[in-house]
Amino acid sequence: MDDQIDAAVFRALSLDGFAVDRAATGAAGVVVASESTHDALIVELRLPDMYGVTVLERLAGKGIVAPALVVTGSYIQAESERAAIRAGAVAFRQKPLFVEDLGQALRDIIASRPCSPASMLGYRDGVRRRAAGQVRCHCEQAGLPPPEIVAVSPSMRDILTQIRHVARTKVTVLLVGETGTGKELLAHAIHCASGRRAGPFVPVNCGAIPDGLLESELFGHRKGAFTGAVDNKTGLVEAAQGGTLLLDEIGEMPAAMQVRLLRFLDEGRVRAVGETSEKTVDVRVIAATNRQLRKDVARGRFREDLYYRLAVATIYIPPLRDRPEDLDALVRHWLPRLAASADQRQPIRISARAIRMLQGHRWPGNARELRNVLEQALCLTSSGVVTERAVSSVLWRGLHPTAKVPADAGDPLRKCQMQSVLEDSHWNRTKAAQRLGIGRTTLWRWLRKTDMS
C-alpha cells in the first residue's frame, strides 16, 4: 500500500519471486488485503487518504493478521513507531528503498511467520515486544538516549550504510567533518549498532582538557602521584571497558599523549599515572576531528603511525551546505521538539519563505548552528508560525552582532532585514533610517539599489 514508492521496486520484487498486489491508497489497500491472503504487507506510513497505522488497525479489526513492513521517510517519531508496532509492524525501512534489502527483509518476515492464524497472533505479540526493544537500539542498557539521525541526502544515506558496515567490526574509526556536522551523534550510532551497545559510550573532548591533565583523565592516576592527587582515580579509557571510547577533537591532542595513545591502541593495556602495573582493557576507539590530519602529519603536528592506527575506517561527513536535502528534514524534525522543550503548547510550523531563507544560508556552524537559529526564531514567534522575518532577524544578528546596517544591500538577507524594518515603521523612511542607524539619503540609495523604492 503506497502512493510514492517507485513501481520499479515492485516490479523487481516480482522478478525476485514475490507475488505482489498493489494499492495506491489506504482504503484500497484494506480492500485488497481483505479479498485475499497475504504472507506480508508493505505499508507506506503516510498515505494520501489515511495514516499507514490506521490501515493496519482496520485490518486487525477485520481479523486480518499479517506481519507488516512499514516504509517511512527520513525519520519516524517514537510515538508513531510504537503505534505501528502495536498495529502489527514488525520491520521498518526508510526511503530510498533498495530492492535487495527489501527482498531480504520480506523473506525474513515470511520465514519466521507461523502458519496458523492463532499462532500468528502470538507471533505478532512477540515481534511487538522484540521490535519495541530494538527500536531504542538497546541504548537504555547503557543509560543513554538513542541517536536521532536525519538522513535524506544520498551522501548521508551512504554514511548510514558505512556505519552499519563498520559497526559489525572491531576496527578503530575516524570521523572527519566540520564543527557541528554531528560527529558525536554518528559515533553514538556506531556504538548502538555494534555488539558493544550494552556497554558504556564514553565521549572525551581532547581539546577541552588541559595538556597536564589529559593523561590523568584518560588513564587515571594513583593517590599521591602528583600534587592534588588525593585519591585513586579510574581513567576514562578504563571506564569505557566493554564499550566505546570517543576521542573527539583528536587533532588537538599533544604530541606526548599521542605516544601513549598509540601504545594503548597497539597493546590494549593502560597504566595509571603513578602506577607500576598495567591493566588490560577491552575498548573500541572512535576518533573524530574537524582538522585535515593528513596535512597535520605532513607538517609534523600529528604522528603518522597514530594516524594510520586510527584511520582504519574513515568516514567523511559533508557540511550541511553540501546536502541541502537534509536541511528541510532537520527543520521538520527539530521544530516540534524545540517548541516542546520551550514549553510552547500550540502547534508550530515554519513558512515556506522562511525555509527558503534558511536554504540560502551557508551554515558555517552546520546542523548545530541550524538548531540554534531555530531556537532563537521560536523565541520571536507568537503566532504558531516561524516567519521569514523571525529567521532573517536571527541570521542578521548572527552575521553582524554589532553592526546596525548591512554592508551590501543587494544581499537577500540584508534586503529582507531592511524590508522588515520598513514594514515595522509603516514605510516611514525617516523612522526606518533612524532604526537602521543611517541617514535618510543613504536609505533612499539602498532602496533604489534593491528595487524597493
Secondary structure, DSSP 8 states (H G I E B T S, - for coil): --SSS-HHHHHHHHHTT------SSHHHHHHHHHHS--S-EEEESB-SSSBHHHHHHHHHHTT----EEEEESS---HHHHHHHHHHTEEEEEESS--HHHHHHHHHHHHHTS-SSHHHHHHHHHHHHHHHHHHHTTTGGGGT---------SHHHHHHHHHHHHHHTS---EEEEE-TTS-HHHHHHHHHHHSTTTTS-EEEEETTTS-HHHHHHHHHEE-TTSSTT--S-EE-HHHHTTTSEEEEETGGG--HHHHHHHHHHHHH-EE--BT-SS-EE---EEEEEESS-HHHHHHTTSS-HHHHHHHTTEEEEE--GGG-HHHHHHHHHHHHHHHHHHTT--S--EE-HHHHHHHHTS--TTHHHHHHHHHHHHHHT--SSEE-HHHHHHHHHHHH-SS-SS-S-TTSHHHHHHHHHHHHHTTT-HHHHHHHHTS-HHHHHHHHHHTT--
